[in-house]
Amino acid sequence: MTNALSRMLETRDWLLADGATGTNLFNMGLNSGDAPELWNVDHPEKIKALYSGAVDAGSDLFLTNTFGGNASRLKLHSAEGRVRELNRVAAELGREVADASGRQVIVAGSVGPTGEIMAPMGSLTHELAVEMFHEQAEGLKEGGVDVLWVETISATEEYKAAAEAAKLAGMPWCGTMSFDTAGRTMMGVTSADLAKIVEKLDYKPLAFGANCGVGASDLLRTVLGFSATGTNTPIVSKGNAGIPKYHDGHIHYDGTPELMGDYAVLARDCGATIIGGCCGTTPEHLRAMKEALETRSRGERPSLEEISEKLGGFSSASDGTGGDEPTPTRRSRRRG
């Protein structure tokens, strides 16, 4: 365990995170339905290339290839007995790339959702969720990550279970949710709700925020919701590179590097400190984001109209918090 991210947050105005994992691995030949985590052992050179793509583009922080690295998700590929191994190797590869970069780069151990519904609505108990997250956390810790990075969570109970697992592992952590259902998570959590959850946790994250979701506009509306609560915890913004579209047998995200540069600056002005991309975000997008953040001065907190003018309209009229101005809407909801 290190406190590298804490030190960086204390001394930097903003940090550039990485982009997509799946999108970039698909571009390297990963087939739909395959477990990306198996590539940590089967194709380590490609995983190192994934990490290096972000680092070479200027990212201060990148996530390990372990989003689905818990026992529940790996069971779908008959690899539930390899949780510790696959997470450890992913972290070791990340540590190797970061340490060879010649500068301080944070290796964040990606921890995605279990894919199961928490009790009482589903069969996943709190104790079992903590156990699964803890097993994954120990593998990532053994491999040398600086921080655990819990992401794309929908349920309050699962977020709390991940926090407890991080505490058991003795690891600092960050945690984001995906607000992809009319401004709420799939389980109904709003930006204001998440800020309250973070404030009440006894083992608080170093940073919290939103990732994935629908598009950059929606995500920034959520970031505005976080900052409106007056939180002192650094905010994370990891938005998709535009909207997914099916073309020639592949999912393509329509966000250009120029659009993602605008997104990055708006995210900073909305109150985010850790700024990155999610689905569809390539190293080319990251380079544009870094240049924009370095060359454009900090501006005033943008209005929803300014966000929609630069990034496109919102997918819903409200983010669920009840205080939205009327804004243009676009497209039906799609999962990022």
C-alpha positions as CSV (number, residue, x, y, z in Angstrom):
1,M,0.0,0.0,0.0
2,T,1.2,3.5,-0.8
3,N,-0.2,7.0,-0.2
4,A,0.9,8.1,-3.7
5,L,-2.6,9.2,-4.8
6,S,-3.2,11.2,-1.6
7,R,0.1,13.1,-2.1
8,M,-0.8,13.7,-5.7
9,L,-4.3,15.0,-4.9
10,E,-2.7,17.4,-2.3
11,T,-0.4,19.0,-4.8
12,R,-2.2,18.9,-8.2
13,D,-5.2,21.0,-9.5
14,W,-6.3,18.1,-11.7
15,L,-5.2,14.5,-12.6
16,L,-5.7,12.8,-15.9
17,A,-7.0,9.3,-15.5
18,D,-7.1,6.7,-18.3
19,G,-9.7,5.8,-21.0
20,A,-11.5,2.6,-22.0
21,T,-10.3,-0.9,-21.2
22,G,-12.8,-3.0,-23.3
23,T,-12.8,-0.7,-26.3
24,N,-9.0,-0.8,-26.6
25,L,-8.7,-4.5,-26.0
26,F,-11.4,-5.2,-28.6
27,N,-9.2,-3.2,-31.0
28,M,-6.3,-5.5,-30.1
29,G,-8.4,-8.6,-30.9
30,L,-10.4,-9.5,-27.9
31,N,-13.6,-11.3,-28.9
32,S,-17.0,-10.3,-27.5
33,G,-17.9,-12.7,-24.7
34,D,-14.3,-13.5,-23.7
35,A,-13.0,-12.6,-20.3
36,P,-10.5,-9.7,-20.6
37,E,-8.9,-10.8,-17.3
38,L,-7.6,-14.0,-18.8
39,W,-5.5,-11.9,-21.1
40,N,-3.4,-10.9,-18.1
41,V,-1.8,-14.3,-18.2
42,D,-2.4,-15.3,-21.8
43,H,-1.4,-12.0,-23.5
44,P,0.6,-10.0,-21.0
45,E,2.3,-8.0,-23.8
46,K,-1.1,-6.7,-24.9
47,I,-2.1,-5.7,-21.4
48,K,1.1,-3.8,-21.0
49,A,0.4,-2.1,-24.3
50,L,-3.0,-1.1,-23.0
51,Y,-1.5,0.4,-19.9
52,S,1.3,2.1,-21.9
53,G,-1.2,3.7,-24.2
54,A,-2.6,5.7,-21.4
55,V,0.7,6.5,-19.8
56,D,2.2,7.6,-23.1
57,A,-0.8,9.8,-23.7
58,G,-0.1,11.6,-20.4
59,S,-2.4,9.9,-17.9
60,D,-1.4,10.3,-14.2
61,L,-3.5,7.2,-13.3
62,F,-4.6,4.1,-15.0
63,L,-6.8,1.2,-14.1
64,T,-5.8,-2.5,-14.2
65,N,-7.5,-5.0,-16.4
66,T,-9.5,-6.5,-13.6
67,F,-13.0,-5.0,-13.9
68,G,-14.6,-8.4,-14.0
69,G,-12.0,-10.0,-11.7
70,N,-14.3,-11.2,-8.9
71,A,-15.4,-14.8,-8.3
72,S,-18.9,-14.2,-9.5
73,R,-17.9,-12.7,-12.9
74,L,-15.0,-15.1,-13.4
75,K,-17.3,-18.1,-12.7
76,L,-18.9,-17.4,-16.1
77,H,-15.6,-18.4,-17.6
78,S,-14.8,-21.3,-15.2
79,A,-12.1,-19.2,-13.7
80,E,-13.5,-18.4,-10.2
81,G,-10.6,-20.2,-8.7
82,R,-8.1,-17.8,-10.3
83,V,-9.3,-14.6,-8.7
84,R,-6.1,-13.9,-6.8
85,E,-3.8,-14.9,-9.6
86,L,-5.4,-12.9,-12.3
87,N,-5.7,-9.7,-10.2
88,R,-2.1,-10.1,-8.9
89,V,-0.7,-10.5,-12.5
90,A,-2.7,-7.5,-13.8
91,A,-1.3,-5.4,-11.0
92,E,2.3,-6.6,-11.5
93,L,2.1,-5.7,-15.2
94,G,0.7,-2.3,-14.3
95,R,3.4,-1.7,-11.7
96,E,6.1,-2.6,-14.3
97,V,4.7,0.0,-16.8
98,A,4.2,2.7,-14.2
99,D,7.7,2.3,-12.7
100,A,9.3,2.4,-16.1
101,S,7.6,5.7,-17.1
102,G,10.1,8.0,-15.5
103,R,7.4,9.9,-13.5
104,Q,4.8,9.3,-10.8
105,V,2.0,7.3,-12.3
106,I,-0.7,5.8,-10.1
107,V,-1.7,2.1,-10.6
108,A,-5.4,1.8,-9.6
109,G,-6.8,-1.7,-9.2
110,S,-10.1,-1.9,-11.0
111,V,-13.0,-3.5,-9.0
112,G,-16.2,-3.8,-11.0
113,P,-19.6,-5.0,-9.8
114,T,-20.3,-8.6,-9.0
115,G,-23.1,-8.7,-11.6
116,E,-25.5,-10.0,-9.0
117,I,-28.4,-8.3,-7.2
118,M,-27.9,-7.6,-3.5
119,A,-30.3,-8.9,-0.9
120,P,-33.1,-8.4,-0.1
121,M,-34.0,-7.9,-3.8
122,G,-31.5,-10.6,-4.9
123,S,-29.6,-13.5,-3.4
124,L,-26.2,-11.8,-2.9
125,T,-25.7,-11.1,0.8
126,H,-23.5,-8.4,2.3
127,E,-21.1,-10.9,3.8
128,L,-20.6,-12.7,0.5
129,A,-20.1,-9.5,-1.4
130,V,-17.5,-8.3,1.0
131,E,-15.8,-11.7,0.8
132,M,-15.6,-11.5,-3.0
133,F,-14.4,-7.9,-3.1
134,H,-11.8,-8.7,-0.4
135,E,-10.4,-11.6,-2.3
136,Q,-10.0,-9.5,-5.3
137,A,-8.5,-6.6,-3.3
138,E,-5.9,-8.9,-1.8
139,G,-4.7,-10.0,-5.2
140,L,-4.4,-6.4,-6.4
141,K,-2.6,-5.4,-3.2
142,E,-0.2,-8.3,-3.6
143,G,0.5,-7.2,-7.2
144,G,1.4,-3.7,-6.1
145,V,-1.4,-1.3,-6.9
146,D,-1.4,2.1,-5.2
147,V,-5.2,2.2,-4.7
148,L,-8.3,0.2,-5.3
149,W,-10.7,1.7,-7.9
150,V,-14.3,0.5,-7.4
151,E,-16.3,1.5,-10.5
152,T,-19.6,1.2,-12.4
153,I,-21.6,0.3,-9.2
154,S,-25.4,0.7,-9.2
155,A,-26.4,-0.3,-5.7
156,T,-25.7,1.4,-2.3
157,E,-25.3,-1.9,-0.6
158,E,-22.6,-3.1,-3.1
159,Y,-20.8,0.2,-2.7
160,K,-20.7,-0.2,1.0
161,A,-19.5,-3.8,0.7
162,A,-16.6,-2.7,-1.5
163,A,-15.7,-0.1,1.1
164,E,-15.6,-2.7,3.8
165,A,-13.5,-5.0,1.7
166,A,-11.0,-2.2,1.1
167,K,-10.8,-1.6,4.8
168,L,-10.2,-5.3,5.4
169,A,-7.4,-5.3,2.9
170,G,-5.9,-2.1,4.4
171,M,-6.0,-0.3,1.0
172,P,-7.0,3.2,0.1
173,W,-9.8,3.3,-2.4
174,C,-11.8,5.4,-4.8
175,G,-15.4,4.6,-5.8
176,T,-17.6,5.6,-8.7
177,M,-21.2,4.7,-9.7
178,S,-22.8,4.6,-13.2
179,F,-25.7,7.0,-13.5
180,D,-27.3,5.6,-16.6
181,T,-31.0,5.6,-15.9
182,A,-32.4,9.1,-16.3
183,G,-29.7,10.6,-14.2
184,R,-29.9,7.8,-11.6
185,T,-28.1,4.5,-11.3
186,M,-30.0,1.3,-12.3
187,M,-30.9,0.9,-8.6
188,G,-32.2,4.5,-8.3
189,V,-29.2,6.2,-6.6
190,T,-28.8,10.0,-7.4
191,S,-25.7,12.1,-7.3
192,A,-26.9,13.6,-4.0
193,D,-27.5,10.2,-2.6
194,L,-23.9,9.0,-3.4
195,A,-22.5,12.2,-1.8
196,K,-24.4,11.4,1.4
197,I,-23.3,7.7,1.3
198,V,-19.7,8.8,1.1
199,E,-20.0,11.2,3.9
200,K,-21.4,8.6,6.2
201,L,-18.9,5.8,5.5
202,D,-16.5,5.0,8.3
203,Y,-13.8,4.1,5.7
204,K,-14.1,6.9,3.2
205,P,-12.8,6.9,-0.4
206,L,-10.0,9.2,-1.4
207,A,-12.2,10.3,-4.3
208,F,-15.7,9.4,-5.5
209,G,-17.8,10.2,-8.6
210,A,-19.3,8.8,-11.8
211,N,-18.1,6.7,-14.7
212,C,-19.7,5.3,-17.9
213,G,-23.4,6.0,-18.1
214,V,-24.9,7.4,-21.2
215,G,-22.8,10.3,-22.6
216,A,-20.5,13.1,-21.6
217,S,-23.3,15.6,-21.1
218,D,-25.3,13.4,-18.7
219,L,-22.1,12.6,-16.7
220,L,-21.2,16.2,-16.2
221,R,-24.7,17.0,-15.0
222,T,-24.1,14.3,-12.4
223,V,-20.7,15.9,-11.5
224,L,-22.5,19.2,-11.0
225,G,-24.8,17.4,-8.7
226,F,-21.9,16.2,-6.6
227,S,-20.2,19.6,-6.4
228,A,-23.6,21.2,-5.5
229,T,-23.5,19.2,-2.2
230,G,-20.4,21.1,-1.0
231,T,-18.4,17.9,-0.6
232,N,-14.7,18.2,0.3
233,T,-13.9,14.8,-1.2
234,P,-12.3,15.0,-4.6
235,I,-14.7,14.2,-7.4
236,V,-14.0,11.7,-10.3
237,S,-15.4,12.2,-13.8
238,K,-14.9,9.3,-16.3
239,G,-17.3,9.8,-19.2
240,N,-17.8,7.8,-22.3
241,A,-16.4,9.2,-25.6
242,G,-19.8,10.1,-27.1
243,I,-22.7,7.8,-27.8
244,P,-22.4,4.2,-28.9
245,K,-23.5,3.4,-32.4
246,Y,-23.5,0.0,-34.2
247,H,-21.6,0.2,-37.5
248,D,-20.2,-2.6,-39.7
249,G,-20.6,-5.2,-36.9
250,H,-18.9,-3.2,-34.2
251,I,-19.9,-0.7,-31.5
252,H,-18.4,2.7,-32.3
253,Y,-18.4,5.7,-30.0
254,D,-19.0,9.0,-31.9
255,G,-17.0,11.3,-29.6
256,T,-14.1,13.0,-31.3
257,P,-10.8,13.9,-29.6
258,E,-11.9,17.6,-29.9
259,L,-15.2,16.8,-28.1
260,M,-13.4,15.0,-25.3
261,G,-11.0,17.9,-24.9
262,D,-14.1,20.1,-24.3
263,Y,-15.5,17.5,-22.0
264,A,-12.3,17.4,-19.9
265,V,-12.2,21.2,-19.4
266,L,-15.9,21.3,-18.6
267,A,-15.4,18.5,-16.1
268,R,-12.7,20.4,-14.3
269,D,-14.9,23.5,-14.3
270,C,-17.9,21.5,-12.9
271,G,-15.7,20.5,-9.9
272,A,-14.0,17.3,-10.9
273,T,-10.4,16.7,-9.9
274,I,-9.7,13.3,-11.4
275,I,-10.8,13.4,-15.1
276,G,-10.7,10.5,-17.5
277,G,-12.7,8.7,-20.1
278,C,-14.6,5.5,-20.1
279,C,-16.1,3.4,-23.0
280,G,-14.8,4.5,-26.4
281,T,-11.9,6.6,-25.0
282,T,-8.6,5.9,-26.8
283,P,-5.1,7.3,-26.3
284,E,-5.9,9.8,-29.0
285,H,-8.8,11.1,-27.0
286,L,-6.6,11.2,-23.8
287,R,-3.9,13.3,-25.6
288,A,-6.5,15.9,-26.6
289,M,-7.9,15.9,-23.1
290,K,-4.5,16.5,-21.6
291,E,-3.7,19.3,-24.0
292,A,-7.0,21.0,-23.3
293,L,-6.5,20.8,-19.6
294,E,-3.0,22.2,-19.8
295,T,-3.7,25.0,-22.2
296,R,-7.2,26.3,-21.3
297,S,-7.7,28.4,-18.2
298,R,-10.1,27.4,-15.5
299,G,-13.6,28.9,-16.1
300,E,-16.8,29.5,-14.2
301,R,-19.0,26.6,-13.3
302,P,-20.9,25.9,-16.5
303,S,-24.6,25.9,-16.8
304,L,-26.5,22.9,-18.2
305,E,-27.2,24.9,-21.4
306,E,-23.4,25.5,-21.9
307,I,-22.8,21.8,-21.4
308,S,-25.5,20.7,-23.9
309,E,-24.3,23.3,-26.4
310,K,-20.7,21.9,-26.4
311,L,-21.3,18.2,-25.9
312,G,-24.9,17.6,-27.0
313,G,-28.2,17.4,-25.2
314,F,-29.2,15.3,-22.3
315,S,-30.9,11.9,-22.5
316,S,-33.5,12.9,-19.9
317,A,-35.0,16.1,-18.6
318,S,-33.9,15.5,-15.1
319,D,-31.1,13.9,-13.2
320,G,-33.5,12.7,-10.5
321,T,-32.5,15.3,-7.9
322,G,-35.4,17.6,-8.6
323,G,-33.5,20.8,-9.2
324,D,-32.8,20.7,-12.9
325,E,-33.4,23.5,-15.3
326,P,-35.4,22.5,-18.5
327,T,-32.8,21.3,-21.0
328,P,-32.9,19.7,-24.4
329,T,-33.0,16.0,-24.5
330,R,-31.7,13.5,-27.0
331,R,-31.6,9.8,-27.7
332,S,-33.1,7.0,-25.6
333,R,-31.0,5.6,-22.8
334,R,-28.3,3.1,-23.7
335,R,-25.8,1.4,-21.5
336,G,-22.2,2.5,-22.0
